[in-house]
Amino acid sequence: MKLLDKLIIKDFLKTYFFVVLMLIMIVLVLDFTEKNDEFIRNDVPTAEILEYLFNYGLYLNNLLTPITVFISVIFITSRMAGRTEIVAILSSGVSFMRMLVPFLMGASLIAVASFLLNGWVLPGATAGVYEFKREYLKDDGQYNYQNLHVKVAPDVYAYISRYYTGPKTGYSFTLEHIKDGELLSKLSADRIVWDTAANAWEVRNWKLRELQEMGEEYSVGEQMDTVLSITPEDLDLPPNHHETLNLPDLSKQIKVLEDRGADNVSFYKIERYVRFMSPFAAIILTFIGVIVSSKKTRGGSGFKIALGFLLAFIYIILFLLSRTFAEAGTSYPLFAVWLPNIVFAATGLVMYKTVPR
């Protein structure tokens, strides 16, 4: 089987790269056609367009991996079944699991490449896509955030009801000093504004309440500079910021957000879960793909490829739904992220009972 193993792996990877290239090229052509008028209107340099298309192609490669792997496996296996090659292999005494080895080896190579791509290459490409859109496609990068909770120091917590990244201004600001469950002081202000010249925050229309042993002390004012350990850059994190960090930076950002008590830390944790989960999809879908297409049927490979598209889309939809549930605040985000792989792995084991022996 060693010679046959090499042939299957070579054919698998060659077909995979061909399918990936074709699908990416189709999507890029459609995307370029849709945005071409804006490119011309904004006088976008050709080099910038090419860089954007390259970065977007990397993003598409990661998104389309379940489909491309599945289609590649079904195309190869159904072609082997149509030539009765699988029957010949099994009739020679080779078990079905042994025949699966080269397919799983090829899928493992794709999984490793996918992990490296997701962890270190794709985040930079994603950041490049967002930067291109901000600069040339009328996305000014200004956002409006609501209900921001930030831990700015040990036992000191800040809250901003609404924050606008453009003017670097927050509304309904409070700063509380809480120790051992007791409130020691509370600063409230109508607005908090970043002073670019002083590189410091300025609170306006403020009220300060300080709890002391002999009672409480109140003070008010119109304007006051305050020293906080956060800057506008810490608050100006785009909604997809977690997708633009490589794995080491993602872990560091999670630690920083946990120390600050930030509400959006779950998005970063889920992103890290996904990057470790997604490479296994190539192996699981390869296993199912071989099982689905190993029998010779009247429908031929066309029917099986159509079935492969259907199952791959079901996997992607299930993945998107499970990630949405995880980000919505489910009690078990790790389980929610891994649910598509668990469901398809269990399905593959059940389907294994139907394979030819």
LINMO-V684705 format. One record per residue. N is the residue number from 1. RES is the residue in three letters. SS is DSSP state (A for helix, B for strand, O for the rest). PHI is phi in radians with two decimals (none if undefined). OMEGA is omega in whole degrees, 0 to 359 (* if undefined). Layout:
n = [N	N]
res = [RES	RES]
ss = [SS	SS]
phi = [PHI	PHI]
omega = [OMEGA	OMEGA]
This chain:
n = [1	2	3	4	5	6	7	8	9	10	11	12	13	14	15	16	17	18	19	20	21	22	23	24	25	26	27	28	29	30	31	32	33	34	35	36	37	38	39	40	41	42	43	44	45	46	47	48	49	50	51	52	53	54	55	56	57	58	59	60	61	62	63	64	65	66	67	68	69	70	71	72	73	74	75	76	77	78	79	80	81	82	83	84	85	86	87	88	89	90	91	92	93	94	95	96	97	98	99	100	101	102	103	104	105	106	107	108	109	110	111	112	113	114	115	116	117	118	119	120	121	122	123	124	125	126	127	128	129	130	131	132	133	134	135	136	137	138	139	140	141	142	143	144	145	146	147	148	149	150	151	152	153	154	155	156	157	158	159	160	161	162	163	164	165	166	167	168	169	170	171	172	173	174	175	176	177	178	179	180	181	182	183	184	185	186	187	188	189	190	191	192	193	194	195	196	197	198	199	200	201	202	203	204	205	206	207	208	209	210	211	212	213	214	215	216	217	218	219	220	221	222	223	224	225	226	227	228	229	230	231	232	233	234	235	236	237	238	239	240	241	242	243	244	245	246	247	248	249	250	251	252	253	254	255	256	257	258	259	260	261	262	263	264	265	266	267	268	269	270	271	272	273	274	275	276	277	278	279	280	281	282	283	284	285	286	287	288	289	290	291	292	293	294	295	296	297	298	299	300	301	302	303	304	305	306	307	308	309	310	311	312	313	314	315	316	317	318	319	320	321	322	323	324	325	326	327	328	329	330	331	332	333	334	335	336	337	338	339	340	341	342	343	344	345	346	347	348	349	350	351	352	353	354	355	356	357]
res = [MET	LYS	LEU	LEU	ASP	LYS	LEU	ILE	ILE	LYS	ASP	PHE	LEU	LYS	THR	TYR	PHE	PHE	VAL	VAL	LEU	MET	LEU	ILE	MET	ILE	VAL	LEU	VAL	LEU	ASP	PHE	THR	GLU	LYS	ASN	ASP	GLU	PHE	ILE	ARG	ASN	ASP	VAL	PRO	THR	ALA	GLU	ILE	LEU	GLU	TYR	LEU	PHE	ASN	TYR	GLY	LEU	TYR	LEU	ASN	ASN	LEU	LEU	THR	PRO	ILE	THR	VAL	PHE	ILE	SER	VAL	ILE	PHE	ILE	THR	SER	ARG	MET	ALA	GLY	ARG	THR	GLU	ILE	VAL	ALA	ILE	LEU	SER	SER	GLY	VAL	SER	PHE	MET	ARG	MET	LEU	VAL	PRO	PHE	LEU	MET	GLY	ALA	SER	LEU	ILE	ALA	VAL	ALA	SER	PHE	LEU	LEU	ASN	GLY	TRP	VAL	LEU	PRO	GLY	ALA	THR	ALA	GLY	VAL	TYR	GLU	PHE	LYS	ARG	GLU	TYR	LEU	LYS	ASP	ASP	GLY	GLN	TYR	ASN	TYR	GLN	ASN	LEU	HIS	VAL	LYS	VAL	ALA	PRO	ASP	VAL	TYR	ALA	TYR	ILE	SER	ARG	TYR	TYR	THR	GLY	PRO	LYS	THR	GLY	TYR	SER	PHE	THR	LEU	GLU	HIS	ILE	LYS	ASP	GLY	GLU	LEU	LEU	SER	LYS	LEU	SER	ALA	ASP	ARG	ILE	VAL	TRP	ASP	THR	ALA	ALA	ASN	ALA	TRP	GLU	VAL	ARG	ASN	TRP	LYS	LEU	ARG	GLU	LEU	GLN	GLU	MET	GLY	GLU	GLU	TYR	SER	VAL	GLY	GLU	GLN	MET	ASP	THR	VAL	LEU	SER	ILE	THR	PRO	GLU	ASP	LEU	ASP	LEU	PRO	PRO	ASN	HIS	HIS	GLU	THR	LEU	ASN	LEU	PRO	ASP	LEU	SER	LYS	GLN	ILE	LYS	VAL	LEU	GLU	ASP	ARG	GLY	ALA	ASP	ASN	VAL	SER	PHE	TYR	LYS	ILE	GLU	ARG	TYR	VAL	ARG	PHE	MET	SER	PRO	PHE	ALA	ALA	ILE	ILE	LEU	THR	PHE	ILE	GLY	VAL	ILE	VAL	SER	SER	LYS	LYS	THR	ARG	GLY	GLY	SER	GLY	PHE	LYS	ILE	ALA	LEU	GLY	PHE	LEU	LEU	ALA	PHE	ILE	TYR	ILE	ILE	LEU	PHE	LEU	LEU	SER	ARG	THR	PHE	ALA	GLU	ALA	GLY	THR	SER	TYR	PRO	LEU	PHE	ALA	VAL	TRP	LEU	PRO	ASN	ILE	VAL	PHE	ALA	ALA	THR	GLY	LEU	VAL	MET	TYR	LYS	THR	VAL	PRO	ARG]
ss = [O	A	A	A	A	A	A	A	A	A	A	A	A	A	A	A	A	A	A	A	A	A	A	A	A	A	A	A	A	A	A	A	A	A	A	A	A	A	A	A	A	O	O	O	O	A	A	A	A	A	A	A	A	A	A	A	A	A	A	A	A	A	A	A	A	A	A	A	A	A	A	A	A	A	A	A	A	A	A	A	A	A	O	O	A	A	A	A	A	A	A	O	O	O	O	A	A	A	A	A	A	A	A	A	A	A	A	A	A	A	A	A	A	A	A	A	A	A	A	A	A	A	A	A	A	A	A	A	A	A	A	A	A	A	A	A	O	O	O	O	O	O	O	B	B	B	B	B	B	B	B	B	B	O	O	B	B	B	B	B	B	B	B	B	O	O	O	O	B	B	B	B	B	B	B	B	B	B	B	O	O	B	B	B	B	B	B	B	B	B	B	B	B	B	B	O	O	O	O	B	B	B	B	B	B	B	B	B	B	B	B	B	O	O	B	B	B	B	B	B	B	B	B	B	B	B	O	O	O	O	O	A	A	A	A	O	O	O	O	O	A	A	A	A	O	O	A	A	A	A	A	A	A	A	A	A	A	A	A	A	O	O	O	O	A	A	A	A	A	A	A	A	A	A	A	A	A	O	A	A	A	A	A	A	A	A	A	A	A	A	A	A	A	O	O	O	O	O	O	A	A	A	A	A	A	A	A	A	A	A	A	A	A	A	A	A	A	A	A	A	A	A	A	A	A	A	A	O	O	O	O	O	A	A	A	A	A	A	A	A	A	A	A	A	A	A	A	A	A	A	A	A	A	A	O	O	O]
phi = [none	-1.07	-1.12	-1.15	-1.03	-1.10	-1.14	-1.16	-1.08	-1.09	-1.15	-1.08	-1.14	-1.10	-1.14	-1.04	-1.13	-1.16	-1.11	-1.03	-1.07	-1.14	-1.14	-1.13	-1.09	-1.10	-1.15	-1.14	-1.11	-1.11	-1.14	-1.13	-1.08	-1.19	-1.73	-1.05	-1.08	-1.20	-1.04	-1.20	-1.13	-1.64	0.93	-1.33	-1.07	-1.04	-1.08	-1.19	-1.12	-1.09	-1.14	-1.08	-1.13	-1.12	-1.11	-1.17	-1.11	-1.10	-1.09	-1.13	-1.02	-1.19	-1.18	-1.61	-0.95	-1.00	-1.20	-1.16	-1.12	-1.09	-1.12	-1.09	-1.12	-1.15	-1.09	-1.19	-1.17	-1.16	-1.18	-1.14	-1.16	-1.12	-1.59	1.01	-1.23	-1.16	-1.04	-1.14	-1.13	-1.19	-1.21	-1.40	1.78	-1.40	-1.28	-1.12	-1.12	-1.16	-1.16	-1.26	-0.93	-1.10	-1.12	-1.22	-1.15	-1.10	-1.13	-1.16	-1.10	-1.15	-1.11	-1.13	-1.09	-1.14	-1.12	-1.13	-1.12	-1.16	-1.41	-2.27	-1.69	-1.05	-0.99	-1.13	-1.15	-1.10	-1.06	-1.12	-1.12	-1.13	-1.14	-1.09	-1.15	-1.13	-1.45	-2.08	-2.01	1.12	-1.85	-1.34	1.29	-1.65	-2.29	-2.08	-1.88	-2.20	0.94	-1.55	-2.00	-2.39	-1.57	-1.68	-2.91	-0.97	1.22	-2.12	-2.25	-2.00	-2.41	-2.21	-1.19	-2.45	-2.30	-1.97	-1.26	-1.06	-1.42	0.97	-2.29	-2.09	-2.14	0.96	-1.67	-2.37	-2.32	-2.02	-1.90	-2.12	-2.34	0.94	1.40	-1.98	-1.37	-1.70	-2.75	-2.52	-1.85	-2.08	-2.62	-1.18	-2.48	-2.28	-2.22	-1.45	-1.55	-1.11	-1.19	-1.59	0.91	-2.63	-1.50	-2.17	-1.74	-2.22	0.94	-1.84	-2.38	-2.10	-2.04	-2.09	-1.63	-2.12	-1.12	-1.67	2.54	-2.12	-2.20	-1.98	-2.58	-2.37	-2.96	-1.59	-2.68	-2.77	-1.41	-2.37	-1.79	-2.11	-1.47	-2.13	-2.18	-1.00	-1.11	-1.24	-1.65	-1.54	-1.85	-0.99	-0.97	-1.83	-1.04	-1.12	-1.40	-1.75	-1.86	-1.27	-1.00	-1.05	-1.18	-1.13	-1.12	-1.13	-1.12	-1.05	-1.09	-1.11	-1.18	-1.14	-1.11	-1.54	1.21	-1.23	-1.30	-1.56	-1.12	-1.10	-1.10	-1.25	-1.14	-1.13	-1.05	-1.19	-1.01	-1.10	-1.19	-1.54	-1.48	-1.05	-1.06	-1.21	-1.06	-1.08	-1.23	-1.13	-1.22	-1.14	-1.02	-1.20	-1.08	-1.12	-1.11	-1.12	-1.88	-1.42	-1.64	-1.45	-2.18	-1.21	-1.17	1.27	-1.26	-1.05	-1.10	-1.23	-1.14	-1.09	-1.11	-1.10	-1.03	-1.08	-1.14	-1.15	-1.17	-1.07	-1.10	-1.10	-1.11	-1.11	-1.13	-1.12	-1.14	-1.14	-1.18	-1.08	-1.11	-1.12	-1.27	-1.31	1.89	-1.13	-1.23	-2.23	-1.11	-1.10	-1.13	-1.09	-1.16	-1.46	-0.97	-1.02	-1.16	-1.13	-1.11	-1.26	-1.15	-1.13	-1.09	-1.10	-1.16	-1.19	-1.18	-1.05	-1.16	-1.72	-1.28	-1.18	-1.86]
omega = [185	178	179	177	180	181	181	180	180	181	180	182	179	178	180	181	178	180	178	182	182	181	180	180	179	182	180	178	178	180	179	179	181	186	186	179	178	177	181	183	181	177	182	179	181	180	179	179	180	178	178	180	177	180	179	177	176	178	180	179	179	181	186	183	179	180	185	178	183	181	180	180	182	180	182	185	180	176	177	179	180	177	183	179	179	177	180	180	181	180	180	178	178	180	179	179	178	179	180	188	182	177	181	176	177	178	179	176	178	180	179	178	179	179	179	179	181	186	189	185	185	179	178	178	178	177	178	178	180	180	178	180	179	186	189	186	172	172	186	177	178	186	177	181	180	174	178	174	184	172	187	180	176	178	180	186	179	178	177	182	178	179	180	186	181	179	181	185	177	182	182	184	173	178	186	174	184	180	181	177	181	178	179	178	179	177	179	180	177	182	171	187	178	178	184	182	182	184	181	178	178	179	184	184	188	175	181	177	180	181	181	183	184	180	181	179	181	173	182	178	180	185	180	174	179	181	177	183	179	179	176	179	179	180	184	178	180	182	182	182	182	180	184	181	174	188	178	180	178	178	178	180	177	179	180	182	177	178	180	181	183	181	187	181	181	179	180	178	180	177	178	176	184	183	176	182	191	180	181	179	180	181	182	181	175	178	180	182	178	180	183	189	184	179	176	183	180	181	180	183	180	179	182	176	177	177	178	176	181	181	179	178	176	178	181	179	178	178	180	179	181	178	177	178	180	181	179	176	177	183	183	183	180	178	180	180	182	184	179	179	179	181	182	176	177	177	178	179	177	180	181	179	184	185	177	183	*]
